[in-house]
Amino acid sequence: MAFLVSPGVQVKEIDLTNVVPSTASTVGAMAGSFAWGPVEEVTTVSSETQLVETFGKPDASTFESVLTAAQFLSYGSALKVVRAVGSSARNATASGTGILAKNDDHFSTLSPAAGDWVMARHPGVIGNAVTVEVATLASSWNGSTNWKIWTQSAPGTSPGAAAVGGSNDEIHIVVRDITGEITGTAGSVLEVFDFLSQASDVKHTDGTSLYYKDYVNSNSKWIRIGNHAAALSDAGDSAVGKAFTRVNVFSQATTGGVDANVLTVGQTTLQYSKFADAETIDVNLVFQANSGLSATDNITLSNHITALCAARKDAVAFVSPERTATVNITTPYTYVSAWRTGLTSTSYAFADSGSLYVYDKYNDVYRWICAAGSTAGLTANADLVADAWFSPAGFTRGNLRNVTKLAYNPNQADRDTLYNTGVNPIVTFPGAGTVLFGDKTLQNKPSAFDRINVRRLFIVLEKAVSTASKASLFEFNDEFTRAQFRNMVEPFLRDVKGRRGITDFKVVCDGTNNTGNVIDTNRFVADIYIKPARSINYITLNFIATRTGVEFSEVAGGN
């Protein structure tokens, strides 16, 4: 109630502890070609091991996506990945005809053919290595040495089948790598699902379903249960309705899987668009993972990613020239310059100078990949060892990892020209390793925002303060609210100043910019002035020789 109408004590709690929150600034994002994994779905991975477990090992068509993502993960620990496939991709199925089930949501809309009771979980030829074995009877279990290794005891009668005449409705399901394509050893067990039920109403003690279709489709990394017979229930259904009849152990292989992993620029850009919504997808470093495109298509992809980040206003795009521009080319400078000419001018993008030669340990070969994943990774690493407003370039934070050699090691003359256009050279120095030797954005106009550390500084400030400002929505635009806003923002900016991100700041949020007209139109205005810290790009060292009898104060001034 608003007011007391009789004597009493009314207690109210008012929270004036609002602060500017910390915001993520090291989350990477990429879309690319992979041999396995969910399609057209954003998936988060935190390590190279998890990346390969989820999306498969690299092959001739997918190596650049896998290895570029692995390069980023060698610096950062959060990467959002979208797998793209061509329209001819198929999941392997029991009938061998194949079907495209892109992800869980897509699968729920499909009606598999009658013979496709089981299928590979994801599109790709890897699914052709999957075989499924089912045991339904104690006699079949007792007759198999393998089953006694795989499961604790024979299948029996689950609680849901109590009204079905005591007929066995429990089953064991084992998923195996029949060819060795997945594990390297033919016949290896991939998954074991034991004591599942053919009755749709059977639950585990924790309330989760033990119905074999639901359980496998929710927990398997390798298969889905597709079109199968109707389920039992404990309502008195006949045992004839069981999906698996009283038979011995049987096996079912899945075939018909198709990769379709050679992507067009349209298929790739379509999946990068999954990262377009800043309100639902939190990413900060969006990098290119396919420089095997033609020169024209690579420019299209680069501009698509930069436009996406510029529209979000809270992420930076990292792009590389096409592989053919620098690999085994006598005049790479010409091709890199032509690529840069086609790129959009924006402070939300960062371009490098070429391709990296890295070791593919999964196939024991060396591969050329784009450097964008590494430059994005260096930026993430700068956050981890310093702050978002520190430059990722130079000998302190700019050393690239896992690089055998460069396709193009630009000399001083090339670096001078490329850097002037916003292309950041990657250079191998004798005794110093391979170093990112520039921190310019792709903004043509000279300003503070033509450096990535300033762009990243403002992204962090804008994102953090705007998030905190939501607490002021629907409050009154009066001096109390404005003072509360200043008291929230100024300590945050003082902290950033203390951490060398800015040299000075001023917050104006009072009657001078919240005039009567502003208030009457239900608006709230705050002007935040920032003096960003600048990175050193040019050093001048003057060595001056003097005569023996000259005092230094005579030529240098001071004491």
C-alpha positions in Angstrom: 0.0 0.0 0.0 1.2 3.5 -0.7 0.2 5.3 2.6 -0.7 4.2 6.1 -4.3 5.1 7.0 -3.8 4.2 10.7 -0.9 4.3 13.1 1.8 1.7 12.3 5.2 1.1 10.9 5.7 0.5 7.2 9.0 -1.0 6.0 10.3 -0.4 2.5 13.5 -1.6 0.9 15.1 0.6 -1.7 18.1 -0.7 -3.7 20.6 2.0 -4.7 23.5 -0.5 -5.3 23.3 -0.6 -9.1 26.7 -0.9 -10.7 28.1 -1.2 -14.2 28.5 -5.0 -14.8 31.4 -6.8 -16.4 30.8 -7.8 -20.0 32.3 -10.6 -22.1 34.9 -9.5 -24.6 36.7 -12.7 -25.7 33.9 -14.8 -27.2 34.9 -15.9 -30.7 32.5 -16.8 -33.6 32.9 -18.5 -36.9 30.9 -20.5 -39.5 32.5 -23.1 -41.7 32.7 -26.6 -43.1 33.0 -29.6 -40.8 32.7 -33.4 -41.2 30.3 -33.9 -38.4 28.1 -32.1 -35.9 24.8 -30.1 -35.8 24.1 -28.0 -38.9 22.8 -24.4 -38.9 22.9 -24.2 -35.1 25.2 -22.2 -32.9 27.3 -24.5 -30.7 29.8 -23.4 -28.1 33.1 -25.1 -27.7 35.8 -24.3 -25.2 38.8 -26.4 -26.4 40.3 -28.0 -29.4 39.5 -31.4 -28.0 35.8 -30.5 -27.6 35.9 -28.9 -31.1 37.0 -32.2 -32.7 34.7 -34.4 -30.6 31.8 -32.2 -31.7 32.6 -31.4 -35.3 35.0 -34.1 -36.4 38.6 -34.3 -37.5 39.9 -32.2 -40.4 39.9 -33.7 -43.9 40.7 -32.3 -47.4 37.4 -30.3 -47.4 37.2 -29.2 -43.8 40.8 -28.7 -42.6 40.7 -24.9 -42.8 37.6 -24.5 -40.7 38.9 -27.0 -38.1 42.5 -25.7 -37.9 41.5 -22.0 -38.0 39.1 -22.7 -35.1 41.8 -24.6 -33.3 44.2 -21.7 -33.7 41.7 -19.4 -32.0 41.2 -21.9 -29.2 44.9 -22.0 -28.5 44.5 -18.4 -27.3 40.9 -18.1 -26.1 38.5 -20.5 -24.4 35.0 -19.6 -25.8 34.1 -20.1 -29.4 30.7 -20.2 -31.0 30.6 -22.4 -34.2 28.0 -22.9 -36.9 28.4 -25.8 -39.3 27.3 -25.2 -42.9 26.6 -27.9 -45.5 25.5 -28.1 -49.1 22.0 -29.1 -50.1 23.1 -32.6 -51.1 24.3 -33.5 -47.6 22.6 -36.5 -46.0 22.5 -38.4 -42.7 23.1 -42.1 -43.1 20.0 -44.2 -42.5 19.0 -47.8 -42.0 17.5 -48.0 -45.5 20.6 -46.5 -47.1 18.7 -43.8 -48.9 19.9 -41.1 -46.6 18.0 -38.1 -45.2 19.0 -34.6 -44.2 18.3 -33.9 -40.5 20.3 -30.7 -39.8 19.7 -30.5 -36.1 17.3 -31.3 -33.3 14.7 -28.8 -34.3 14.9 -29.8 -38.0 14.6 -33.5 -37.1 11.4 -32.8 -35.2 9.8 -31.6 -38.5 10.8 -34.7 -40.5 8.9 -37.9 -41.4 11.6 -40.5 -42.0 10.8 -43.4 -44.4 9.3 -46.6 -42.9 12.6 -48.4 -43.2 14.6 -45.7 -41.5 14.0 -46.6 -37.8 17.6 -45.5 -37.0 19.8 -42.9 -38.6 23.1 -41.2 -38.0 22.7 -38.1 -35.8 24.4 -35.7 -38.2 25.0 -35.4 -42.0 28.2 -36.8 -43.4 30.0 -40.0 -44.6 31.1 -40.6 -41.0 27.6 -41.8 -40.3 28.3 -44.7 -42.7 30.6 -46.2 -40.0 27.8 -46.4 -37.4 26.0 -49.7 -36.7 23.4 -50.3 -34.0 22.9 -53.5 -32.1 19.8 -54.3 -30.1 19.2 -57.1 -27.5 15.6 -57.8 -26.3 15.8 -61.2 -24.6 17.7 -62.8 -21.8 18.5 -65.7 -24.0 20.1 -63.4 -26.6 22.1 -61.6 -24.0 23.2 -64.9 -22.4 24.5 -66.2 -25.7 26.8 -63.3 -26.4 30.2 -62.7 -24.7 30.2 -59.1 -26.0 26.9 -58.2 -24.4 28.1 -59.4 -21.0 31.0 -57.0 -21.4 28.9 -54.1 -22.6 26.0 -54.4 -20.0 25.6 -55.6 -16.5 22.7 -58.0 -17.0 20.1 -59.2 -19.4 17.1 -57.0 -20.4 13.9 -57.8 -18.6 10.5 -56.4 -17.9 10.3 -52.7 -17.0 7.5 -51.3 -14.7 5.6 -49.8 -17.7 4.9 -53.3 -19.1 3.2 -54.6 -16.1 -0.1 -54.9 -18.0 1.3 -56.6 -21.0 1.3 -60.1 -19.8 4.8 -60.1 -18.4 6.3 -59.8 -21.8 9.9 -58.4 -21.9 9.9 -54.8 -23.0 13.3 -53.7 -21.8 16.1 -53.4 -24.4 19.8 -52.8 -24.6 21.2 -50.6 -27.5 24.8 -50.5 -28.4 26.3 -48.1 -31.0 29.5 -49.2 -32.6 32.1 -48.0 -35.1 31.9 -50.9 -37.5 34.6 -49.6 -40.0 37.0 -47.9 -37.6 36.5 -44.6 -39.4 35.6 -42.8 -36.2 37.9 -44.4 -33.6 40.5 -46.0 -35.7 39.6 -49.5 -34.5 36.8 -51.4 -36.4 34.1 -52.6 -34.1 34.8 -50.1 -31.3 31.9 -49.3 -29.0 30.8 -45.7 -29.2 27.8 -45.7 -26.8 25.9 -48.1 -24.6 22.2 -47.5 -23.7 21.0 -50.3 -21.4 17.8 -51.0 -19.6 15.7 -48.7 -21.8 12.0 -49.4 -22.2 9.7 -49.8 -25.2 6.9 -48.4 -23.0 6.5 -44.7 -23.5 5.4 -44.0 -19.9 8.4 -45.5 -18.1 10.4 -42.9 -16.1 13.7 -43.0 -14.3 13.8 -42.2 -10.6 14.9 -38.7 -11.5 11.8 -38.2 -13.6 13.5 -38.5 -17.0 12.0 -40.7 -19.7 13.4 -44.2 -20.2 11.4 -44.7 -23.4 14.1 -45.8 -25.9 13.2 -43.2 -28.6 13.2 -40.2 -26.2 16.3 -41.4 -24.3 18.5 -42.1 -27.4 17.4 -39.0 -29.2 18.2 -36.8 -26.2 21.5 -38.5 -25.2 23.2 -40.1 -28.2 26.0 -38.3 -30.0 25.8 -40.7 -32.9 22.3 -41.9 -33.8 18.6 -40.9 -33.8 15.6 -43.2 -33.6 13.5 -42.3 -36.6 10.4 -44.1 -37.9 9.6 -47.0 -35.6 6.6 -49.0 -34.4 4.1 -47.7 -31.9 5.1 -47.7 -28.3 3.7 -49.9 -25.5 2.0 -48.3 -22.5 0.7 -49.8 -19.3 -2.9 -49.2 -20.4 -3.2 -52.8 -21.5 -1.9 -52.6 -25.0 -1.1 -55.9 -26.8 2.5 -57.0 -27.0 2.1 -56.9 -30.8 2.6 -53.2 -30.7 6.2 -53.5 -29.5 8.8 -52.0 -31.7 11.3 -54.8 -31.1 9.7 -58.3 -31.1 11.0 -61.3 -29.2 14.0 -62.0 -31.3 17.7 -62.5 -30.7 20.3 -59.8 -30.9 20.4 -58.1 -34.3 22.5 -55.4 -35.9 21.5 -52.5 -38.2 24.1 -50.5 -40.1 23.5 -47.0 -41.4 24.5 -46.0 -44.9 23.8 -43.3 -47.4 25.6 -40.5 -45.6 26.9 -37.7 -47.8 29.2 -34.8 -46.8 28.7 -31.8 -49.2 31.4 -29.9 -47.3 32.7 -27.8 -50.2 30.8 -24.6 -49.6 29.9 -21.7 -51.8 30.2 -18.1 -50.5 26.4 -17.9 -50.3 26.2 -21.0 -48.1 28.9 -19.6 -45.8 27.6 -16.1 -45.5 24.1 -17.5 -44.7 25.5 -19.2 -41.6 27.4 -16.2 -40.4 24.1 -14.5 -40.3 23.3 -16.7 -37.3 25.4 -14.2 -35.3 23.6 -11.1 -36.5 21.3 -10.6 -33.5 23.3 -8.9 -30.7 20.4 -9.3 -28.2 20.3 -13.1 -28.4 23.9 -14.1 -29.4 26.7 -12.7 -27.4 29.9 -12.7 -29.5 32.9 -10.3 -29.7 35.4 -11.6 -32.2 33.9 -12.8 -35.5 36.6 -14.3 -37.8 36.8 -15.8 -41.3 37.5 -19.5 -41.6 37.5 -20.0 -45.4 40.1 -18.4 -47.5 39.9 -21.1 -50.2 37.4 -19.0 -52.1 38.1 -17.1 -55.2 39.3 -13.5 -54.9 35.8 -12.1 -55.6 34.0 -14.5 -53.3 36.5 -13.9 -50.5 35.9 -10.1 -50.7 32.1 -10.9 -50.6 32.6 -13.0 -47.4 34.9 -10.5 -45.8 32.5 -7.6 -46.4 29.6 -9.7 -45.1 31.3 -10.4 -41.8 32.4 -6.8 -41.4 28.9 -5.5 -42.2 27.5 -7.9 -39.6 29.8 -6.6 -36.9 29.3 -3.0 -37.8 25.5 -3.5 -37.5 25.9 -5.3 -34.1 28.2 -2.5 -32.9 29.7 -4.8 -30.2 32.0 -7.1 -32.2 35.0 -6.9 -34.5 35.4 -8.9 -37.7 38.8 -10.5 -38.5 39.4 -11.2 -42.2 42.2 -12.6 -44.4 43.0 -12.4 -48.1 42.2 -15.5 -50.2 44.8 -18.3 -50.0 45.8 -17.9 -53.6 46.8 -14.3 -53.0 49.8 -15.2 -51.0 50.6 -19.0 -51.3 53.2 -19.7 -53.9 52.9 -16.3 -55.5 55.8 -14.2 -56.7 54.1 -10.8 -56.1 51.7 -11.3 -53.2 51.7 -7.6 -52.4 49.8 -6.9 -55.6 47.1 -9.4 -54.8 46.8 -8.4 -51.1 46.4 -4.8 -52.2 43.7 -5.7 -54.7 41.8 -7.6 -51.9 42.1 -4.6 -49.6 40.8 -2.3 -52.3 37.5 -4.3 -52.3 37.0 -4.2 -48.6 34.5 -1.8 -46.8 35.9 1.0 -44.7 34.9 0.4 -41.1 36.4 0.5 -37.6 34.6 -2.8 -36.8 37.0 -4.9 -39.0 40.6 -6.0 -38.8 42.6 -7.3 -41.8 45.8 -9.3 -41.9 48.3 -9.9 -44.7 48.2 -13.6 -45.6 48.1 -17.3 -44.9 49.8 -19.4 -42.2 51.5 -22.8 -42.6 50.4 -25.0 -39.7 50.7 -28.7 -38.8 47.7 -30.9 -39.0 48.4 -33.5 -36.4 45.3 -35.5 -37.2 46.5 -36.3 -40.7 50.3 -35.8 -40.2 50.5 -33.1 -42.9 51.1 -29.3 -43.1 48.3 -27.0 -44.3 47.9 -23.5 -45.4 45.1 -21.7 -43.5 44.0 -18.1 -43.1 45.4 -16.0 -40.3 42.1 -14.6 -39.1 41.6 -17.2 -36.4 45.0 -16.4 -35.0 44.6 -12.6 -35.0 41.2 -12.9 -33.3 42.9 -15.3 -30.8 45.6 -12.7 -30.1 42.9 -10.2 -29.4 41.2 -12.5 -27.0 44.6 -13.2 -25.4 45.2 -9.5 -24.9 42.0 -9.4 -22.9 43.2 -12.3 -20.7 46.7 -11.0 -20.0 45.9 -7.3 -19.9 42.5 -5.7 -20.9 40.4 -5.2 -24.0 41.8 -1.8 -24.6 45.4 -3.1 -25.0 46.7 -3.7 -28.5 47.1 -7.3 -29.6 50.1 -6.5 -31.7 53.8 -6.4 -31.1 56.4 -8.4 -29.3 54.6 -8.4 -25.9 51.2 -9.7 -26.9 51.4 -10.3 -30.7 53.5 -13.5 -31.0 51.5 -16.1 -33.1 51.5 -19.7 -32.0 51.8 -23.0 -33.8 53.0 -21.3 -37.1 55.6 -23.1 -39.2 56.1 -20.3 -41.8 54.3 -17.5 -43.6 53.1 -17.6 -47.2 54.0 -13.9 -47.4 56.6 -12.3 -45.1 56.3 -8.6 -46.1 59.4 -6.5 -46.2 59.6 -2.9 -44.8 58.5 -1.3 -48.1 55.5 -3.6 -48.4 54.6 -3.1 -44.8 54.7 0.7 -45.1 52.2 0.6 -48.0 49.9 -2.1 -46.7 49.7 -0.6 -43.2 48.8 2.8 -44.7 45.7 1.1 -46.2 44.8 -0.7 -43.0 46.2 -4.2 -43.7 48.1 -5.4 -40.6 51.3 -7.2 -41.6 52.2 -10.5 -40.0 56.0 -10.8 -40.0 58.6 -13.4 -39.1 61.6 -11.8 -37.5 64.8 -13.8 -37.0 65.1 -14.8 -33.4 61.8 -13.2 -32.5 59.3 -15.5 -34.1 56.1 -14.6 -36.1 54.5 -11.4 -34.9 51.4 -9.4 -35.6 52.9 -6.1 -36.5 50.0 -3.7 -36.8 46.8 -2.8 -34.9 44.8 -0.8 -37.5 41.2 -1.2 -38.2 39.8 -1.0 -41.7 38.6 2.6 -41.2 40.0 4.9 -43.9 39.3 8.1 -42.1 42.1 9.1 -39.7 40.7 9.1 -36.1 41.1 7.3 -32.8 38.9 4.5 -34.1 41.5 3.5 -36.8 43.2 1.5 -34.0 41.7 -1.7 -32.7 42.5 -1.0 -29.1 40.3 2.1 -29.2 37.5 0.4 -31.0 37.6 -2.4 -28.5 37.7 0.1 -25.6 34.6 1.8 -26.8 32.8 -1.5 -27.4 33.5 -2.5 -23.8 32.4 0.8 -22.4 29.3 1.1 -24.5 28.2 -2.4 -23.9 28.7 -2.3 -20.1 27.2 1.2 -19.6 24.2 0.5 -21.9 23.5 -2.8 -20.0 23.6 -0.9 -16.7 21.4 1.9 -18.1 18.5 -0.5 -18.5 17.9 -0.1 -14.8 16.9 3.6 -15.4 14.1 2.6 -17.9 10.6 3.6 -16.7 12.0 5.6 -13.8 11.4 9.4 -13.5 13.7 11.7 -15.4 14.5 13.9 -12.3 17.7 14.9 -10.5 17.5 11.8 -8.3 17.6 9.4 -11.3 20.3 11.4 -13.0 22.5 11.5 -9.9 22.0 7.8 -9.5 23.1 7.2 -13.1 26.3 9.4 -12.6 27.1 7.6 -9.4 26.9 4.3 -11.2 28.9 5.2 -14.3 31.7 7.4 -12.8 33.2 4.8 -10.5 33.3 2.4 -13.5 35.1 4.9 -15.7 37.6 5.7 -12.8 38.4 2.0 -12.7 39.0 1.9 -16.4 41.2 5.0 -16.1 43.2 3.2 -13.3 43.7 0.3 -15.6 45.2 2.5 -18.3 42.2 2.3 -20.7 41.5 6.1 -20.7 43.4 9.2 -19.7 40.3 11.2 -18.6 36.5 11.3 -18.8 33.5 13.4 -18.0 29.9 12.4 -17.5 27.2 15.0 -18.1 23.7 14.0 -17.1 21.8 17.0 -15.6 19.4 19.7 -16.6 21.7 21.0 -19.3 21.1 18.0 -21.6 17.8 16.8 -20.0 15.8 19.8 -20.9 12.0 20.1 -20.5 11.5 19.0 -24.1 13.7 15.9 -23.5 11.7 15.0 -20.4 8.3 15.6 -22.0 9.2 13.2 -24.9 10.1 10.5 -22.3 13.8 10.5 -23.1 16.9 10.4 -21.0 20.2 11.8 -22.2 23.7 11.3 -20.8 26.9 12.6 -22.5 30.0 10.6 -21.7 33.3 12.2 -22.8 36.2 9.8 -23.1 39.9 10.5 -23.8 41.2 7.0 -25.0 44.7 5.8 -24.4 46.7 5.4 -27.6 49.1 2.6 -28.6 52.6 3.5 -29.7 53.1 2.8 -33.4 56.1 4.9 -34.1 59.3 5.3 -32.0 62.0 7.9 -32.7 65.4 7.4 -30.9 67.8 10.3 -31.2 71.4 9.4 -30.5 73.5 12.7 -30.2 77.2 12.7 -30.0 78.9 15.6 -28.1 82.4 16.8 -27.4 84.1 15.7 -24.2 84.1 19.0 -22.5 80.4 19.8 -23.2 77.9 19.7 -20.3 74.7 17.9 -21.2 72.7 20.7 -19.7 74.1 23.0 -22.3 72.7 20.9 -25.3 69.7 19.1 -23.7 68.5 21.6 -21.2 67.4 20.7 -17.7 69.7 19.5 -15.0 
